[in-house]
């Protein structure tokens, strides 16, 4: 797939090609999910929102860790919302999961609604980031957790598709962005490992997760 088209599909998977991209992302994003699961302290009845869930494969993994979570998903792609609903119909019927089609610049939720918000490989597409981060902060409870899974700039900037639609960050830049938008850093981890391409060559991958908290206003 041509690099600009791939970039557009990564931003908003659409149609048959979007379904194939989403399927590939299930594998490539698993390391981010594994790392975030190690960092998160999921509790019964936590209200958890995932932004940019792709085809929804990973929703069941949250419930394997904590069966009493209340799950909500929001995605920019109508095709991904429909695919995730079909894949997770039992969870939806049981009242464990709700799915919404929306943009993160205008989330269809009340203020201070979620204990945890998770967004893996989404931060690059929040442009301008301040608009989206303020909306994410609005729906997050005071001292609530925002988990950002990402690949640092140096680890992916050589990939041609990142030259289109992507805002790339090094860890220090992402931390500063979070701090300037009302979040405090709680934890950060990076997992570097080697991976083989289809042609047999080896390259390094960096899975990074940044865990931040919504600042609590000082009491009078």
C-alpha positions in Angstrom: 0.0 0.0 0.0 1.3 3.5 -0.9 2.7 5.3 2.1 0.2 8.2 2.2 -2.7 5.8 1.8 -1.4 3.6 4.6 -1.0 6.6 6.8 -4.6 7.6 6.2 -5.8 4.0 7.0 -3.8 4.0 10.2 -5.5 7.3 11.2 -9.0 6.1 10.2 -9.3 2.5 9.0 -12.0 2.3 6.3 -13.4 -0.3 4.0 -11.8 -3.7 3.2 -8.3 -2.3 3.4 -9.0 -0.7 6.8 -10.1 -4.1 8.1 -6.8 -5.6 6.9 -4.9 -2.8 8.5 -6.8 -3.2 11.8 -6.0 -6.9 11.8 -2.3 -6.3 11.4 -2.4 -3.7 14.2 -3.8 -6.3 16.6 -0.4 -8.0 16.5 1.8 -5.0 16.2 0.0 -3.2 19.2 0.0 -6.2 21.5 3.3 -5.2 23.1 1.8 -1.9 24.0 -1.2 -3.6 25.6 1.0 -6.0 27.5 3.1 -3.2 28.8 0.1 -1.1 29.8 -1.5 -4.0 31.6 1.7 -4.3 33.7 1.5 -0.7 34.7 -2.3 -0.3 35.3 -4.0 -1.1 38.6 -7.4 -2.2 37.4 -10.1 -2.4 40.1 -13.6 -3.8 40.1 -16.2 -1.3 38.8 -13.5 1.0 37.3 -15.0 3.0 34.4 -12.5 2.6 31.6 -12.6 4.3 28.2 -10.4 3.1 25.2 -9.9 5.7 22.4 -9.0 4.3 19.0 -9.8 0.6 19.7 -9.4 -0.6 16.1 -11.5 -3.7 15.5 -12.0 -4.2 19.2 -10.0 -7.4 19.6 -8.5 -6.3 22.9 -11.6 -5.5 24.9 -11.9 -9.1 26.2 -8.3 -8.9 27.5 -9.3 -6.1 29.9 -12.0 -8.4 31.4 -9.6 -11.3 31.7 -7.6 -9.1 34.1 -10.6 -7.6 35.9 -14.0 -9.1 35.2 -15.9 -6.3 36.8 -14.7 -3.4 34.7 -17.2 -1.1 32.9 -15.8 -0.7 29.4 -16.5 2.0 26.9 -14.9 2.4 23.5 -14.8 5.4 21.1 -13.4 5.4 17.6 -13.2 7.9 14.8 -14.0 5.2 12.2 -17.5 4.1 11.7 -16.3 0.9 10.1 -14.2 0.0 13.1 -17.1 0.7 15.4 -19.3 -1.7 13.4 -16.6 -4.3 13.3 -16.0 -4.0 17.1 -19.7 -4.3 17.8 -19.9 -7.5 15.8 -16.8 -9.0 17.4 -17.9 -8.1 20.9 -21.7 -8.6 20.6 -21.8 -10.8 23.7 -20.0 -8.3 25.9 -22.4 -5.6 24.6 -25.5 -7.7 25.2 -24.2 -8.4 28.8 -23.9 -4.7 29.5 -20.1 -4.9 29.9 -19.2 -2.8 26.9 -20.6 0.2 25.0 -19.2 1.6 21.8 -19.5 5.1 20.4 -18.5 6.7 17.1 -17.0 10.1 17.9 -14.0 12.4 17.5 -11.8 13.0 20.6 -12.2 16.7 20.1 -15.9 16.3 21.1 -16.5 13.2 23.3 -20.1 12.3 24.1 -19.6 11.9 27.8 -20.2 13.7 31.0 -17.5 15.6 32.9 -15.4 13.5 35.3 -16.9 10.2 34.0 -13.9 7.8 33.6 -11.4 6.4 36.1 -9.0 5.3 33.3 -8.6 6.4 29.7 -6.3 4.4 27.3 -5.1 5.4 23.8 -2.5 3.2 22.1 -0.9 4.6 18.9 -3.4 7.5 18.8 -1.4 10.4 20.1 0.1 11.1 16.7 -3.3 11.9 15.2 -4.5 14.3 17.8 -4.0 17.6 15.9 -3.9 20.1 17.4 -3.1 18.0 20.5 -4.3 20.6 23.0 -7.9 20.5 21.8 -8.1 16.8 22.1 -6.2 16.6 25.4 -8.5 19.1 27.0 -11.5 17.1 26.0 -9.9 13.9 27.3 -9.1 15.7 30.6 -12.7 16.9 30.9 -14.2 13.4 30.9 -11.5 12.0 33.2 -12.1 11.9 36.9 -9.9 14.1 39.2 -6.6 12.2 39.7 -7.9 9.7 37.0 -5.4 7.8 34.9 -4.6 8.5 31.2 -2.4 5.8 29.6 -0.7 6.7 26.3 0.9 4.0 24.3 3.2 5.2 21.5 6.4 4.7 19.6 9.1 7.4 20.1 10.0 9.5 17.1 13.5 8.0 16.7 12.1 4.5 16.5 9.6 5.1 13.6 10.5 8.3 11.8 12.4 6.2 9.2 9.1 4.6 8.1 7.8 6.5 5.1 4.1 6.5 6.2 4.9 8.5 9.3 5.7 11.5 7.0 1.9 11.9 6.5 -0.7 12.7 9.2 1.7 11.8 12.1 2.8 14.1 14.9 5.8 12.3 16.4 7.2 12.8 19.9 10.2 11.8 21.9 9.4 10.9 25.5 10.5 14.2 26.9 8.4 16.1 24.4 5.3 14.0 25.2 5.8 14.5 28.9 6.0 18.3 28.4 2.9 18.2 26.3 1.0 16.4 29.1 2.2 18.7 31.8 1.2 21.8 29.8 -2.3 20.4 29.4 -3.0 19.7 33.1 -1.6 16.2 33.7 1.1 15.0 36.0 3.5 12.1 35.2 3.0 9.0 37.3 5.0 6.3 35.4 6.8 5.6 32.1 8.3 2.5 30.6 9.9 1.6 27.3 10.5 -1.9 26.0 13.1 -2.2 23.3 13.3 -5.4 21.3 14.3 -6.8 17.9 11.7 -7.9 15.3 12.1 -9.6 11.9 10.6 -8.1 8.8 9.1 -10.2 6.1 12.3 -10.1 4.1 14.2 -11.6 7.1 16.0 -8.4 8.1 16.0 -7.5 11.8 15.0 -4.1 13.2 14.5 -2.6 16.6 11.0 -1.8 18.0 10.3 0.5 21.0 7.0 0.0 22.8 6.5 3.0 25.1 3.8 3.7 27.6 3.4 7.0 29.5 1.0 7.0 32.5 -0.3 10.4 33.6 -2.9 11.7 36.1 -5.4 14.4 35.8 -4.3 17.2 38.1 -6.7 17.7 41.1 -7.5 21.4 41.7 -6.1 22.6 45.1 -8.7 22.7 47.8 -9.6 26.1 49.3 
